[in-house]
């Protein structure tokens, strides 16, 4: 590594810590520990309507149960805080203003309902629902005058022409044509940032070296890379891990069973077994060995062994693995765990 490894897990506190998020957190944790780096927890709570303290507490609870301790974060502090995005609004406003002054962003006064109607009309014509740059055609003077009069507006990033290519540490070379990308909103009318903009500002400020996340984010990456370039910043190394599917081949959801890691805890699963199982969702050491302690995983984990193909959540395998860990415990410990589980199980 040419620079210190600094990775982050950045969940939105809009619900519990689900299996996919826990797997992402684990991969980041293992990568940091493998390279003597720093694992950061950042709470992306700019969605004021959906973010809750209960969800933040649930994220903390799930990660602590799994043993994924973070080095910097909301309750630990660090040199690059605060670690709640809602406390970093001034940073986003300053970066957005800079892009506006340099004409790399522009004010958008369009009514949200009108934008929705345009998107729906484009989809009905089988066209990509891109913004038509109506407000980009305003002169700087007219745009500034309307803002000065107090007209509500968002800020949009002006997507340059050409293409965006990066060397993904999991998927290899990935290329997007910029013509397929939108002039995304970076600051909403209420002055809160959107995900793609806040992530760039924070990842740069926190000196994140690698962004490891689910491949459902892969279409966000070219947008973020272009924002990095517009701000004169160096992008991190990106790696997109495969999504997790249910046994029926569809994306893992509640209908496949419990999806919160704490639900598995409450059902009697051991954290060691859950960590071991999550690690093998899209990663393999040699294709044969399956039992690893967390310490053993940190010694052998590498990005090169992450699969490009979707992982299948096999509940039967999780139960088998939990049984292996349970039988390895001392008899007294097993008895205590069974008694505790029985006490916590409601009787009919």
C-alpha positions as CSV (number, residue, x, y, z in Angstrom):
1,X,0.0,0.0,0.0
2,X,1.4,3.4,-1.0
3,X,-0.7,5.2,1.6
4,X,-2.1,4.3,5.0
5,X,-5.3,2.2,4.7
6,X,-8.3,4.1,5.9
7,X,-11.7,2.6,5.2
8,X,-15.2,3.4,6.4
9,X,-18.6,1.9,7.0
10,X,-21.2,4.5,6.4
11,X,-24.7,3.3,7.0
12,X,-27.9,5.4,6.9
13,X,-29.8,5.2,10.2
14,X,-33.1,4.4,8.7
15,X,-33.5,0.9,10.1
16,X,-31.6,-2.1,11.6
17,X,-28.2,-3.4,10.6
18,X,-29.1,-5.9,7.9
19,X,-27.1,-8.8,6.6
20,X,-25.8,-6.9,3.5
21,X,-24.6,-4.0,5.6
22,X,-23.0,-6.2,8.1
23,X,-21.1,-8.1,5.4
24,X,-19.9,-4.7,4.0
25,X,-18.8,-3.6,7.4
26,X,-17.0,-6.9,8.0
27,X,-15.1,-6.7,4.7
28,X,-14.0,-3.2,5.5
29,X,-13.0,-4.2,9.0
30,X,-10.9,-7.2,7.8
31,X,-9.2,-5.1,5.1
32,X,-8.2,-2.4,7.7
33,X,-6.9,-5.0,10.2
34,X,-5.1,-7.0,7.5
35,X,-3.1,-3.9,6.5
36,X,-2.7,-2.2,9.9
37,X,-5.1,0.5,8.8
38,X,-8.0,2.4,10.4
39,X,-11.7,1.4,10.3
40,X,-14.1,4.3,10.6
41,X,-17.8,4.4,11.4
42,X,-19.7,7.3,9.8
43,X,-23.4,7.8,10.2
44,X,-25.0,9.2,7.0
45,X,-28.1,10.8,8.6
46,X,-28.9,13.7,6.3
47,X,-32.3,12.1,5.5
48,X,-34.0,13.9,8.4
49,X,-37.4,12.4,7.9
50,X,-36.2,8.8,8.0
51,X,-33.1,8.9,10.3
52,X,-33.8,7.9,13.9
53,X,-31.8,7.5,17.1
54,X,-33.2,4.0,17.5
55,X,-31.7,3.1,14.2
56,X,-28.3,4.5,15.2
57,X,-28.4,2.5,18.4
58,X,-29.4,-0.6,16.4
59,X,-26.3,-0.2,14.1
60,X,-24.0,0.2,17.1
61,X,-25.6,-2.9,18.8
62,X,-25.3,-5.1,15.8
63,X,-21.7,-4.2,15.0
64,X,-20.6,-4.6,18.7
65,X,-22.3,-8.0,18.8
66,X,-20.3,-9.1,15.7
67,X,-17.1,-7.8,17.3
68,X,-16.5,-5.1,14.6
69,X,-14.9,-2.5,16.7
70,X,-14.2,0.9,15.0
71,X,-11.2,3.1,15.5
72,X,-12.9,6.4,14.7
73,X,-16.6,7.2,15.0
74,X,-19.4,8.9,16.8
75,X,-18.7,7.6,20.3
76,X,-14.9,7.4,19.9
77,X,-14.1,10.6,18.2
78,X,-11.0,11.1,16.0
79,X,-9.1,13.7,14.1
80,X,-11.7,13.9,11.2
81,X,-15.0,14.3,13.0
82,X,-17.7,14.9,13.5
83,X,-18.9,11.5,12.4
84,X,-22.5,12.3,11.9
85,X,-23.2,13.9,8.5
86,X,-25.9,16.1,10.0
87,X,-23.1,17.8,11.9
88,X,-21.0,18.5,8.8
89,X,-23.5,20.7,6.8
90,X,-21.1,23.6,6.6
91,X,-18.5,21.5,4.8
92,X,-21.0,20.5,2.1
93,X,-22.2,24.1,1.7
94,X,-18.7,25.4,1.2
95,X,-17.8,22.7,-1.4
96,X,-21.1,23.3,-3.3
97,X,-20.5,27.1,-3.3
98,X,-17.1,26.5,-4.7
99,X,-18.5,24.4,-7.6
100,X,-21.2,27.1,-8.2
101,X,-18.6,29.9,-8.4
102,X,-16.5,27.8,-10.8
103,X,-19.6,27.1,-12.9
104,X,-19.3,23.3,-12.3
105,X,-22.7,23.4,-10.6
106,X,-25.8,25.5,-11.2
107,X,-29.0,26.5,-9.4
108,X,-32.1,24.6,-10.3
109,X,-35.4,26.4,-9.6
110,X,-37.6,23.7,-11.2
111,X,-40.7,22.6,-9.2
112,X,-40.3,19.0,-7.8
113,X,-43.7,18.0,-9.1
114,X,-42.8,19.3,-12.6
115,X,-39.6,17.3,-12.5
116,X,-41.5,14.2,-11.5
117,X,-43.8,14.7,-14.4
118,X,-40.9,15.1,-16.8
119,X,-39.3,11.9,-15.5
120,X,-42.5,10.0,-15.9
121,X,-42.9,11.3,-19.5
122,X,-39.4,10.3,-20.4
123,X,-39.9,6.8,-19.0
124,X,-43.1,6.5,-21.0
125,X,-41.1,7.3,-24.1
126,X,-38.5,4.7,-23.2
127,X,-36.0,7.4,-22.7
128,X,-33.6,7.8,-19.8
129,X,-35.2,10.2,-17.2
130,X,-32.4,12.8,-17.3
131,X,-32.8,16.4,-16.3
132,X,-33.1,18.5,-19.4
133,X,-30.9,21.3,-18.1
134,X,-33.6,23.9,-18.2
135,X,-32.0,26.0,-15.4
136,X,-28.6,25.6,-16.9
137,X,-29.7,27.8,-19.7
138,X,-30.3,30.7,-17.3
139,X,-27.7,33.4,-17.3
140,X,-25.6,33.8,-14.2
141,X,-27.2,37.1,-13.5
142,X,-30.7,35.8,-13.8
143,X,-29.9,32.8,-11.6
144,X,-28.3,35.0,-9.0
145,X,-31.2,37.4,-9.0
146,X,-33.8,34.7,-8.5
147,X,-31.8,33.3,-5.6
148,X,-31.5,36.7,-4.1
149,X,-35.3,37.1,-4.3
150,X,-35.5,34.0,-2.1
151,X,-36.8,31.6,-4.8
152,X,-36.4,28.0,-3.6
153,X,-33.7,26.1,-5.5
154,X,-31.4,23.1,-5.4
155,X,-27.9,22.9,-6.7
156,X,-27.1,20.6,-9.6
157,X,-23.7,19.3,-10.7
158,X,-22.9,19.8,-14.3
159,X,-21.8,16.5,-15.7
160,X,-19.1,16.9,-18.2
161,X,-19.0,15.1,-21.6
162,X,-16.8,12.0,-22.2
163,X,-16.5,8.9,-20.2
164,X,-15.5,7.8,-16.7
165,X,-13.2,4.8,-16.1
166,X,-11.7,3.4,-13.0
167,X,-9.8,0.3,-12.0
168,X,-12.2,-1.5,-9.5
169,X,-10.3,-3.6,-7.0
170,X,-12.9,-6.3,-7.3
171,X,-14.4,-6.0,-10.8
172,X,-11.5,-4.8,-12.8
173,X,-11.8,-1.9,-15.3
174,X,-15.2,-0.3,-15.4
175,X,-16.3,2.4,-17.8
176,X,-19.4,4.6,-18.0
177,X,-20.4,7.0,-20.7
178,X,-21.1,10.3,-19.1
179,X,-24.0,10.8,-21.5
180,X,-25.9,8.2,-19.5
181,X,-25.4,10.2,-16.2
182,X,-27.6,12.9,-15.0
183,X,-26.8,16.4,-13.7
184,X,-27.4,15.2,-10.2
185,X,-28.6,17.4,-7.4
186,X,-25.9,17.9,-4.9
187,X,-27.7,20.2,-2.4
188,X,-31.4,20.0,-1.9
189,X,-33.7,23.0,-1.5
190,X,-33.4,22.6,2.3
191,X,-29.6,22.8,1.9
192,X,-29.0,19.2,2.9
193,X,-26.6,17.3,0.6
194,X,-27.5,14.3,-1.4
195,X,-25.7,11.0,-0.9
196,X,-23.2,11.2,-3.8
197,X,-22.1,14.7,-2.9
198,X,-21.8,14.2,0.9
199,X,-19.9,10.9,0.4
200,X,-17.3,12.6,-1.8
201,X,-16.8,15.6,0.6
202,X,-16.5,13.3,3.6
203,X,-14.4,10.6,2.1
204,X,-11.9,13.2,1.0
205,X,-11.9,15.1,4.3
206,X,-11.5,11.8,6.3
207,X,-8.7,10.7,3.9
208,X,-10.4,7.5,3.0
209,X,-8.0,5.3,0.9
210,X,-10.4,2.6,-0.2
211,X,-14.2,2.5,-0.6
212,X,-15.5,-1.0,-0.4
213,X,-19.2,-1.3,-0.8
214,X,-22.0,-3.3,-2.5
215,X,-22.2,-3.4,-6.2
216,X,-25.6,-1.8,-6.1
217,X,-23.5,1.4,-5.7
218,X,-21.6,0.9,-8.9
219,X,-23.6,3.4,-10.9
220,X,-22.9,6.0,-8.2
221,X,-19.1,5.7,-8.6
222,X,-18.8,7.5,-12.0
223,X,-20.8,10.4,-10.6
224,X,-18.6,10.5,-7.5
225,X,-15.4,10.4,-9.5
226,X,-16.5,13.4,-11.6
227,X,-17.3,15.3,-8.4
228,X,-13.8,14.5,-7.1
229,X,-12.3,15.8,-10.3
230,X,-14.4,18.9,-10.2
231,X,-13.2,19.6,-6.7
232,X,-9.6,18.9,-7.6
233,X,-9.5,15.9,-5.3
234,X,-7.9,12.4,-5.8
235,X,-10.5,9.6,-5.7
236,X,-10.0,6.6,-3.4
237,X,-9.7,3.1,-4.7
238,X,-13.1,1.7,-5.3
239,X,-14.1,-2.0,-4.8
240,X,-17.7,-3.2,-5.4
241,X,-18.5,-6.5,-3.7
242,X,-21.3,-8.8,-5.1
243,X,-24.8,-8.5,-3.9
244,X,-26.4,-11.2,-1.7
245,X,-29.2,-13.2,-3.1
246,X,-31.8,-15.4,-1.5
247,X,-32.0,-19.2,-2.3
248,X,-34.5,-18.3,-5.1
249,X,-31.9,-16.1,-6.8
250,X,-33.7,-12.8,-6.0
251,X,-32.2,-10.1,-3.9
252,X,-32.1,-10.9,-0.2
253,X,-35.1,-9.4,1.6
254,X,-37.4,-9.9,4.6
255,X,-39.4,-12.6,2.8
256,X,-36.2,-14.8,3.0
257,X,-36.3,-14.7,6.8
258,X,-34.7,-12.5,9.4
259,X,-32.4,-9.9,7.8
260,X,-31.3,-8.0,10.9
261,X,-28.2,-9.4,12.5
262,X,-29.6,-8.9,15.9
263,X,-32.6,-11.1,15.0
264,X,-30.1,-13.9,14.4
265,X,-28.6,-13.1,17.8
266,X,-32.0,-13.3,19.4
267,X,-32.7,-16.6,17.6
268,X,-29.7,-18.2,19.3
269,X,-26.9,-17.8,16.7
270,X,-23.4,-17.2,18.0
271,X,-21.6,-14.0,16.8
272,X,-18.5,-16.1,15.8
273,X,-20.6,-18.2,13.5
274,X,-22.4,-15.2,12.0
275,X,-19.0,-13.5,11.3
276,X,-17.6,-16.7,9.7
277,X,-20.8,-17.1,7.6
278,X,-20.8,-13.5,6.5
279,X,-17.2,-13.6,5.4
280,X,-17.9,-16.5,3.0
281,X,-20.7,-14.5,1.3
282,X,-18.7,-13.5,-1.8
283,X,-15.2,-14.3,-0.5
284,X,-13.3,-17.6,-0.2
285,X,-9.8,-18.5,1.0
286,X,-9.1,-21.6,-1.1
287,X,-12.5,-22.9,-2.0
288,X,-12.3,-25.6,0.6
289,X,-11.7,-24.3,4.1
290,X,-14.8,-22.9,5.8
291,X,-14.2,-22.4,9.5
292,X,-12.3,-19.2,10.4
293,X,-12.1,-17.2,13.6
294,X,-12.2,-13.4,13.3
295,X,-8.4,-13.3,14.0
296,X,-7.8,-15.9,11.3
297,X,-9.9,-14.0,8.8
298,X,-7.8,-10.8,9.4
299,X,-4.7,-12.8,8.7
300,X,-5.8,-14.1,5.3
301,X,-8.4,-11.6,3.9
302,X,-7.6,-10.0,0.6
303,X,-9.6,-8.2,-2.0
304,X,-8.3,-10.5,-4.8
305,X,-10.3,-13.4,-3.4
306,X,-13.7,-11.5,-3.5
307,X,-15.9,-13.0,-6.1
308,X,-17.6,-11.0,-8.9
309,X,-20.6,-13.2,-8.8
310,X,-23.6,-12.8,-6.5
311,X,-23.5,-14.6,-3.2
312,X,-26.3,-16.9,-2.0
313,X,-27.6,-16.7,1.5
314,X,-27.9,-20.3,2.6
315,X,-29.7,-20.5,5.9
316,X,-29.0,-24.2,6.3
317,X,-25.3,-23.6,6.0
318,X,-25.6,-20.9,8.7
319,X,-27.3,-23.3,11.0
320,X,-24.6,-26.0,10.3
321,X,-21.9,-23.4,11.0
322,X,-23.5,-22.3,14.2
323,X,-23.7,-25.9,15.3
324,X,-20.0,-26.4,14.7
325,X,-19.2,-23.4,16.9
326,X,-21.7,-24.3,19.5
327,X,-20.4,-27.9,19.9
328,X,-16.9,-26.5,20.3
329,X,-17.9,-24.6,23.4
330,X,-17.3,-26.0,26.9
331,X,-20.2,-27.9,28.3
332,X,-20.9,-25.4,31.0
333,X,-21.0,-22.5,28.5
334,X,-23.4,-24.4,26.3
335,X,-25.7,-25.1,29.2
336,X,-25.7,-21.4,30.1
337,X,-26.5,-20.3,26.6
338,X,-29.4,-22.8,26.3
339,X,-30.8,-21.7,29.6
340,X,-30.5,-18.0,28.6
341,X,-32.2,-18.7,25.3
342,X,-35.1,-20.6,27.0
343,X,-35.6,-17.7,29.5
344,X,-35.7,-15.2,26.6
345,X,-38.1,-17.4,24.5
346,X,-41.8,-16.4,25.2
347,X,-44.1,-19.3,26.1
348,X,-47.5,-19.7,24.6
